């Protein structure tokens, strides 16, 4: 049973949502009132939305938020309209209607931009990305990239990098490696611009792993070669490990590649990149390093192998006692 005040709100405020006529209360016009009072109407719809939300009647709350947004739009108050659309999206989230929720939050972000508040727009896009990430990673990547672009335009580079990083990891997770390589390059360029060189080294490792999983050794080698221009990279632990990795990959030495990829430098990267290292296989399945005895036998020829067999036979020829 509805709480009486809530029932009254439902009757007075949300009835116009289901009726053709909207000429009641604040929106009603007459001989002495030529223009609807959209500001007061928006306030009342906002109160109704809060009441419905507190009562966990999320669908009614969503409708009240949409009416509030419409009233703000009619009143040319774009920022408040965007806020109301965003709240309507959050009500849809409570109902697990995530794609619809994201659509409304995207609409809100466009209104924030139109209103001249790009930071708020980018934050809304990030929020939408988080909502949809587990349902539609492709959409989440798009939203994070849009947020990064807005932050970058506002010269908020650290926030842009955070969004690009999320997009890159999702692209790797989804095996969209061509796009991941481009996204990582964008990240590295900005890190270099803000002179965060150690993180540039880590992004180079991630790039090389992505290129090798794309079976593009040339791109991986070029990536390392270009990174020599980054201050401190040449002679760093990261550089030495990458040179060893490329050498092993080029020589199809799986042991050497696995040794590098299992080192702490690679294992303690972001989980998506660490997995790339642990699953990296050289072309053709690779070769195994031979034991010293096998190498000596190969050098001495078949006779040496026979003599080893004779020695083992002679050792036990007299029995165990």
FIRO-617751 format. One record per residue: x, y, z of N, C-alpha, C in turn; residue in one letter. Coordinates in steps of 0.2 Angstrom, whole numbers, padded with zeros to 4 digits, always signed. Layout:
<nodes>
XYZXYZXYZA...
</nodes>
This chain:
<nodes>
+0004-0006+0000+0000+0000+0000+0004+0006+0000X+0003+0011-0004+0007+0017-0004+0006+0021+0002X+0011+0025+0004+0011+0030+0009+0007+0035+0006X+0002+0038+0011-0002+0044+0008+0001+0049+0004X+0007+0052+0007+0010+0058+0003+0012+0055-0004X+0015+0049-0004+0017+0046-0011+0011+0045-0015X+0006+0043-0013+0000+0042-0017-0003+0049-0020X-0002+0054-0016-0004+0061-0018+0000+0063-0023X+0007+0062-0023+0012+0064-0028+0010+0060-0034X+0009+0054-0034+0007+0050-0040+0001+0053-0043X-0004+0055-0039-0010+0057-0042-0009+0064-0045X-0005+0068-0042-0005+0075-0044+0000+0077-0049X+0006+0073-0048+0012+0075-0052+0013+0070-0058X+0011+0064-0057+0013+0059-0063+0007+0057-0067X+0001+0059-0065-0004+0058-0070-0003+0061-0077X+0000+0067-0077+0001+0070-0084+0005+0065-0088X+0009+0061-0085+0013+0057-0089+0009+0052-0093X+0003+0050-0091-0001+0045-0094-0007+0048-0097X-0008+0055-0097-0014+0058-0100-0011+0062-0106X-0016+0064-0110-0015+0068-0116-0014+0075-0114X-0018+0077-0109-0017+0084-0107-0012+0085-0102X-0008+0091-0102-0003+0092-0097-0005+0099-0094X-0011+0101-0095-0013+0108-0093-0016+0107-0085X-0011+0106-0081-0013+0106-0074-0008+0109-0070X-0009+0111-0064-0005+0114-0059+0000+0119-0062X+0006+0118-0062+0011+0124-0064+0011+0124-0072X+0009+0119-0075+0009+0119-0083+0003+0122-0086X-0002+0123-0081-0008+0126-0084-0008+0133-0086X-0011+0135-0091-0011+0142-0093-0018+0145-0093X-0019+0151-0093-0026+0154-0093-0026+0161-0095X-0032+0165-0094-0032+0172-0096-0027+0176-0093X-0025+0175-0087-0020+0179-0084-0013+0176-0083X-0013+0170-0086-0007+0166-0086-0005+0163-0093X-0001+0167-0097+0000+0165-0104+0005+0160-0104X+0010+0159-0100+0015+0155-0100+0016+0150-0095X+0017+0144-0096+0017+0139-0090+0023+0140-0086X+0023+0139-0080+0028+0140-0075+0032+0134-0075X+0037+0133-0080+0041+0127-0080+0046+0126-0074X+0048+0132-0071+0053+0132-0066+0050+0128-0060X+0044+0130-0058+0040+0127-0053+0038+0120-0054X+0036+0119-0060+0034+0112-0062+0040+0107-0061X+0046+0110-0064+0052+0106-0063+0054+0104-0056X+0053+0109-0051+0054+0108-0044+0049+0103-0041X+0043+0103-0043+0038+0098-0041+0040+0091-0043X+0041+0090-0050+0043+0084-0053+0049+0081-0049X+0054+0086-0048+0060+0083-0044+0058+0080-0037X+0054+0084-0034+0052+0081-0027+0048+0074-0028X+0044+0074-0033+0041+0068-0034+0046+0062-0036X+0051+0064-0040+0056+0059-0041+0060+0056-0035X+0061+0061-0031+0065+0059-0025+0060+0054-0020X+0054+0056-0020+0049+0052-0016+0048+0045-0019X+0048+0044-0025+0047+0038-0028+0053+0034-0028X+0059+0037-0028+0065+0034-0027+0066+0031-0020X+0064+0035-0015+0065+0033-0008+0060+0027-0007X+0054+0027-0011+0050+0021-0010+0051+0015-0015X+0057+0016-0018+0059+0011-0023+0054+0009-0028X+0051+0014-0030+0046+0014-0036+0050+0017-0042X+0055+0013-0045+0060+0016-0049+0057+0018-0056X+0052+0015-0058+0049+0017-0065+0045+0023-0064X+0042+0024-0059+0038+0031-0058+0043+0036-0057X+0049+0035-0053+0054+0040-0052+0057+0042-0059X+0058+0037-0063+0061+0038-0070+0057+0043-0074X+0050+0041-0073+0045+0046-0077+0045+0053-0074X+0046+0053-0068+0046+0060-0065+0052+0064-0067X+0058+0060-0067+0064+0063-0069+0064+0066-0076X+0061+0062-0080+0060+0064-0087+0056+0070-0088X+0050+0070-0084+0046+0076-0084+0050+0082-0081X+0054+0081-0076+0058+0087-0074+0063+0089-0079X+0066+0084-0082+0071+0086-0088+0067+0090-0093X+0061+0088-0095+0057+0092-0100+0056+0099-0098X+0054+0100-0092+0052+0106-0089+0058+0111-0090X+0064+0108-0087+0070+0112-0087+0072+0114-0095X+0071+0109-0099+0073+0111-0106+0068+0116-0109X+0062+0116-0107+0057+0121-0109+0059+0128-0106X+0063+0128-0101+0065+0134-0097+0072+0136-0099X+0075+0132-0104+0082+0134-0106+0087+0133-0101X+0085+0128-0096+0090+0127-0091+0094+0120-0092X+0098+0120-0097+0101+0114-0100+0105+0110-0094X+0109+0113-0090+0112+0110-0085+0108+0106-0081X+0102+0109-0078+0098+0105-0074+0094+0100-0078X+0093+0101-0084+0089+0096-0088+0094+0090-0089X+0100+0091-0090+0105+0086-0090+0105+0082-0084X+0105+0085-0078+0105+0082-0072+0099+0077-0071X+0094+0080-0073+0087+0076-0073+0088+0070-0077X+0090+0070-0083+0091+0065-0088+0096+0060-0085X+0101+0062-0082+0106+0057-0079+0103+0053-0073X+0099+0057-0069+0095+0054-0064+0090+0048-0066X+0087+0050-0072+0082+0045-0075+0086+0039-0077X+0092+0040-0080+0096+0034-0082+0098+0030-0076X+0100+0033-0070+0101+0029-0064+0095+0025-0062X+0089+0028-0063+0083+0024-0061+0083+0018-0065X+0084+0019-0072+0084+0013-0076+0090+0008-0074X+0095+0010-0072+0101+0006-0069+0098+0002-0064X+0094+0005-0059+0091+0001-0053+0086-0005-0056X+0083-0004-0062+0079-0009-0065+0083-0013-0069X+0090-0013-0070+0094-0017-0074+0092-0016-0081X+0090-0010-0083+0089-0009-0090+0095-0004-0092X+0101-0008-0093+0107-0004-0093+0108-0001-0100X+0106-0004-0106+0107+0000-0112+0103+0006-0113X+0097+0006-0110+0093+0012-0110+0096+0017-0105X+0098+0015-0099+0101+0020-0095+0107+0023-0098X+0111+0020-0102+0117+0023-0105+0115+0028-0110X+0109+0026-0114+0107+0031-0119+0105+0038-0116X+0102+0038-0110+0100+0044-0106+0106+0047-0104X+0111+0044-0101+0117+0047-0098+0121+0050-0104X+0121+0047-0110+0124+0050-0116+0121+0056-0118X+0114+0056-0118+0110+0062-0119+0112+0068-0114X+0113+0066-0108+0114+0071-0103+0121+0074-0104X+0126+0070-0106+0133+0072-0108+0133+0077-0113X+0129+0076-0118+0129+0080-0124+0126+0087-0122X+0121+0087-0117+0118+0093-0115+0123+0097-0110X+0127+0093-0107+0132+0096-0102+0137+0100-0107X+0139+0097-0113+0144+0100-0117+0141+0106-0120X+0134+0106-0122+0131+0111-0125+0130+0117-0120X+0130+0115-0114+0129+0120-0108+0136+0123-0107X+0141+0120-0109+0148+0123-0108+0151+0120-0101X+0149+0114-0099+0152+0111-0094+0155+0104-0096X+0161+0104-0100+0163+0098-0102+0166+0093-0097X+0169+0096-0091+0171+0091-0086+0165+0086-0084X+0160+0090-0083+0154+0086-0080+0152+0081-0086X+0152+0083-0092+0150+0078-0098+0155+0072-0098X+0161+0073-0097+0166+0068-0097+0165+0063-0091X+0163+0066-0085+0162+0062-0079+0156+0057-0080X+0151+0060-0084+0145+0056-0085+0146+0051-0090X+0150+0052-0095+0152+0047-0100+0156+0041-0096X+0160+0043-0092+0164+0038-0088+0159+0034-0084X+0154+0037-0081+0149+0033-0077+0145+0028-0081X+0144+0031-0087+0140+0026-0092+0144+0020-0094X+0151+0022-0095+0155+0016-0097+0156+0011-0091X+0156+0013-0085+0156+0008-0080+0150+0004-0079X+0144+0007-0081+0138+0004-0080+0138-0002-0085X+0140-0001-0091+0139-0005-0097+0145-0010-0098X+0150-0009-0094+0157-0013-0096+0156-0020-0096X+0152-0023-0091+0152-0030-0091+0146-0033-0096X+0142-0029-0098+0137-0031-0103+0139-0030-0110X+0142-0024-0112+0144-0022-0118+0151-0019-0118X+0156-0023-0118+0163-0020-0118+0164-0015-0124X+0162-0017-0129+0163-0012-0135+0160-0005-0134X+0154-0005-0131+0151+0001-0130+0155+0005-0125X+0157+0001-0120+0161+0004-0114+0167+0008-0117X+0171+0004-0122+0177+0007-0125+0175+0013-0128X+0170+0014-0132+0168+0020-0135+0167+0025-0130X+0163+0024-0125+0162+0029-0120+0168+0032-0116X+0173+0027-0115+0179+0029-0112+0183+0033-0116X+0183+0032-0123+0187+0035-0128+0184+0042-0129X+0177+0043-0128+0174+0049-0129+0176+0054-0123X+0176+0051-0117+0177+0054-0111+0185+0057-0111X+0189+0052-0114+0196+0054-0114+0197+0060-0119X+0193+0060-0124+0194+0066-0129+0191+0072-0126X+0186+0072-0122+0184+0078-0119+0189+0081-0114X+0191+0076-0110+0196+0078-0105+0203+0081-0108X+0205+0078-0114+0211+0080-0117+0209+0087-0120X+0204+0088-0123+0202+0095-0125+0202+0100-0120X+0201+0098-0114+0201+0103-0108+0208+0103-0105X+0213+0099-0108+0220+0099-0106+0220+0096-0099X+0215+0091-0097+0216+0088-0091+0218+0081-0093X+0225+0081-0094+0228+0075-0097+0228+0069-0092X+0229+0070-0086+0229+0064-0082+0222+0060-0082X+0217+0064-0082+0210+0061-0082+0209+0057-0089X+0212+0061-0094+0212+0058-0101+0215+0051-0101X+0221+0051-0098+0225+0045-0098+0222+0039-0094X+0218+0041-0089+0214+0036-0085+0209+0033-0089X+0206+0037-0093+0200+0034-0098+0203+0030-0103X+0209+0032-0106+0212+0028-0112+0215+0022-0109X+0217+0022-0103+0220+0016-0100+0214+0010-0099X+0208+0013-0097+0203+0008-0097+0201+0005-0104X+0201+0010-0108+0199+0008-0115+0204+0003-0118X+0211+0004-0117+0216-0001-0119+0215-0008-0116X+0214-0008-0110+0213-0014-0106+0207-0018-0109X+0202-0015-0110+0196-0018-0113+0197-0021-0120X+0201-0017-0124+0202-0019-0130+0207-0025-0130X+0211-0026-0126+0216-0032-0125+0211-0037-0123X+0207-0036-0118+0203-0042-0115+0198-0045-0121X+0196-0040-0125+0192-0042-0131+0196-0045-0137X+0202-0045-0136+0207-0047-0142+0206-0043-0148X+0204-0036-0147+0204-0032-0152+0211-0028-0153X+0216-0032-0155+0223-0030-0154+0225-0025-0158X+0223-0024-0164+0225-0019-0168+0223-0012-0165X+0217-0012-0163+0214-0006-0159+0218-0004-0153X+0220-0010-0149+0223-0009-0143+0230-0006-0144X+0233-0008-0150+0240-0006-0151+0240+0002-0152X+0235+0004-0156+0234+0012-0157+0232+0015-0150X+0228+0012-0146+0226+0015-0140+0232+0016-0135X+0236+0011-0135+0243+0011-0131+0247+0016-0134X+0248+0017-0140+0252+0022-0143+0250+0029-0141X+0243+0030-0141+0240+0036-0139+0242+0038-0131X+0241+0033-0127+0243+0033-0120+0251+0035-0119X+0255+0032-0123+0262+0033-0122+0264+0040-0124X+0261+0042-0130+0262+0049-0132+0261+0054-0127X+0255+0053-0123+0253+0058-0118+0258+0058-0112X+0259+0052-0110+0264+0051-0105+0271+0054-0106X+0273+0053-0112+0279+0057-0114+0278+0064-0114X+0272+0067-0116+0271+0074-0116+0271+0077-0109X+0269+0073-0104+0269+0075-0097+0275+0073-0093X+0280+0070-0097+0287+0068-0095+0286+0063-0089X+0281+0058-0090+0281+0053-0085+0284+0047-0089X+0291+0047-0089+0295+0042-0093+0294+0035-0091X+0295+0034-0084+0294+0027-0082+0288+0023-0084X+0282+0027-0084+0276+0024-0087+0277+0023-0094X+0280+0027-0098+0281+0026-0105+0285+0019-0106X+0289+0017-0102+0293+0011-0102+0288+0005-0102X+0283+0006-0097+0278+0000-0096+0274+0000-0102X+0272+0005-0105+0267+0005-0110+0271+0002-0116X+0278+0003-0117+0281+0000-0122+0281-0008-0122X+0282-0010-0115+0281-0017-0114+0274-0020-0117X+0269-0016-0114+0262-0018-0116+0262-0018-0124X+0264-0013-0127+0264-0013-0135+0267-0019-0138X+0273-0020-0136+0277-0026-0138+0273-0032-0138X+0270-0033-0132+0266-0040-0131+0260-0040-0136X+0257-0034-0136+0251-0034-0141+0254-0035-0148X+0259-0032-0150+0262-0033-0157+0264-0041-0158X+0267-0044-0153+0269-0051-0154+0263-0055-0155X+0258-0054-0151+0252-0058-0151+0248-0056-0158X+0250-0051-0161+0247-0050-0168+0252-0053-0173X+0257-0056-0171+0262-0059-0175+0265-0054-0180X+0266-0048-0177+0270-0043-0180+0276-0041-0177X+0281-0045-0178+0288-0044-0175+0291-0038-0177X+0290-0036-0183+0293-0029-0186+0290-0023-0182X+0284-0023-0181+0281-0018-0177+0283-0018-0170X+0284-0024-0167+0286-0024-0160+0294-0021-0160X+0298-0023-0164+0305-0021-0164+0305-0013-0166X+0301-0011-0170+0301-0004-0171+0298+0000-0165X+0294-0003-0162+0291+0000-0155+0297+0001-0150X+0301-0004-0150+0307-0003-0145+0312+0002-0148X+0313+0001-0154+0318+0006-0157+0316+0013-0156X+0310+0015-0157+0307+0021-0157+0308+0024-0149X+0307+0019-0145+0307+0021-0138+0314+0023-0135X+0319+0021-0139+0326+0024-0137+0327+0031-0136X+0322+0035-0139+0322+0042-0139+0319+0045-0132X+0316+0040-0129+0313+0042-0122+0319+0042-0117X+0320+0048-0113+0325+0048-0109+0325+0043-0104X+0331+0039-0103+0332+0034-0098+0330+0027-0100X+0327+0027-0106+0324+0020-0108+0330+0015-0110X+0335+0018-0114+0341+0014-0116+0345+0013-0110X+0346+0006-0108+0350+0005-0102+0345+0003-0096X+0339+0004-0097+0334+0002-0091+0333-0005-0091X+0330-0007-0085+0328-0014-0085+0323-0016-0090X+0318-0012-0091+0313-0013-0096+0316-0014-0103X+0321-0010-0105+0324-0010-0111+0328-0017-0112X+0332-0019-0107+0335-0025-0107+0331-0031-0108X+0325-0031-0104+0320-0037-0104+0317-0037-0111X+0315-0031-0114+0312-0032-0121+0317-0034-0126X+0323-0032-0126+0328-0034-0131+0329-0042-0130X+0329-0044-0124+0330-0052-0123+0324-0055-0126X+0318-0052-0124+0311-0055-0127+0311-0056-0134X+0313-0050-0138+0313-0050-0145+0318-0055-0148X+0324-0055-0145+0329-0060-0147+0326-0067-0147X+0323-0069-0141+0321-0076-0140+0315-0077-0145X+0311-0072-0146+0305-0073-0151+0308-0074-0158X+0313-0070-0160+0316-0070-0167+0319-0077-0168X+0322-0080-0163+0326-0086-0163+0321-0092-0162X+0315-0091-0161+0310-0096-0159+0312-0100-0153X+0315-0096-0148+0317-0100-0142+0312-0099-0137X+0307-0103-0136+0302-0103-0131+0304-0102-0124X+0309-0106-0122+0312-0105-0115+0314-0098-0114X+0317-0095-0118+0320-0088-0117+0314-0083-0116X+0309-0084-0121+0303-0080-0121+0299-0081-0114X+0298-0087-0112+0294-0089-0106+0298-0086-0100X+0305-0086-0100+0309-0084-0094+0308-0076-0093X+0308-0073-0099+0307-0065-0098+0300-0064-0096X+0295-0067-0099+0288-0066-0098+0286-0068-0091X+0289-0072-0088+0288-0074-0081+0292-0070-0076X+0296-0066-0078+0300-0061-0073+0295-0057-0070X+0297-0054-0064+0292-0050-0060+0290-0043-0064X+0295-0041-0068+0294-0035-0072+0287-0036-0077X+0286-0042-0079+0280-0043-0083+0274-0046-0079X+0276-0050-0074+0270-0053-0071+0266-0048-0066X+0270-0043-0064+0266-0038-0060+0263-0032-0064X+0263-0032-0070+0259-0027-0074+0252-0028-0073X+0248-0023-0076+0241-0024-0076+0239-0031-0079X+0234-0034-0075+0232-0041-0077+0231-0043-0084X+0228-0039-0088+0227-0040-0095+0233-0041-0099X+0238-0037-0097+0245-0037-0101+0249-0043-0098X+0249-0044-0092+0252-0050-0089+0250-0056-0092X+0244-0057-0093+0241-0063-0097+0244-0063-0104X+0245-0058-0107+0248-0058-0114+0255-0061-0114X+0258-0059-0108+0265-0062-0108+0265-0069-0106X+0261-0071-0102+0260-0078-0100+0258-0083-0105X+0254-0080-0110+0252-0084-0116+0255-0083-0122X+0261-0080-0122+0265-0079-0128+0268-0085-0130X+0267-0087-0137+0270-0093-0140+0274-0090-0146X+0280-0093-0147+0284-0091-0152+0282-0094-0159X+0283-0092-0165+0280-0095-0171+0283-0102-0171X+0279-0107-0174+0281-0114-0175+0282-0118-0169X+0279-0115-0163+0280-0119-0157+0286-0118-0153X+0291-0116-0156+0298-0114-0153+0302-0121-0152X+0308-0119-0150+0313-0125-0148+0315-0125-0141X+0317-0131-0139+0319-0131-0132+0326-0132-0131X+0329-0129-0126+0336-0129-0125+0338-0136-0123X+0343-0138-0127+0346-0145-0126+0350-0146-0119X+0350-0152-0116+0354-0153-0110+0362-0153-0113X+0366-0151-0108+0374-0151-0110+0376-0158-0113X+0373-0164-0110+0375-0171-0112+0373-0172-0119X+0367-0169-0121+0364-0170-0127+0368-0167-0132X+0370-0160-0130+0374-0156-0135+0381-0160-0136X+0384-0162-0131+0391-0166-0132+0390-0172-0136X+0385-0176-0135+0384-0182-0139+0383-0180-0146X+0379-0175-0148+0378-0173-0155+0385-0171-0158X+0390-0168-0154+0396-0166-0157+0401-0172-0158X+0400-0177-0154+0405-0183-0154+0402-0188-0159X+0395-0187-0161+0393-0192-0166+0389-0198-0163X+0387-0203-0167+0383-0208-0165+0387-0213-0161X+0394-0214-0162+0398-0218-0158+0398-0217-0151X+0398-0210-0149+0398-0208-0142+0391-0210-0139X+0386-0210-0142+0379-0212-0139+0380-0219-0138X+0383-0223-0142+0383-0231-0141+0388-0232-0135X+0393-0228-0135+0398-0230-0129+0394-0228-0122X+0390-0223-0122+0386-0222-0116+0382-0228-0114X+0379-0231-0119+0374-0236-0118+0378-0242-0116X+0384-0243-0119+0389-0249-0117+0391-0248-0109X+0393-0242-0107+0395-0241-0101+0389-0242-0096X+0383-0240-0097+0377-0242-0093+0376-0249-0092X+0377-0253-0098+0376-0260-0098+0382-0264-0094X+0388-0261-0095+0394-0264-0091+0393-0263-0083X+0390-0257-0082+0390-0256-0075+0385-0261-0071X+0380-0264-0074+0376-0268-0071+0377-0276-0073X+0382-0277-0077+0383-0283-0080+0384-0289-0075X+0387-0287-0070+0389-0292-0064+0383-0293-0059X+0378-0290-0061+0372-0290-0056+0373-0284-0051X+0368-0284-0046+0367-0279-0042+0372-0280-0036X+0374-0286-0034+0378-0288-0028+0385-0288-0030X
</nodes>
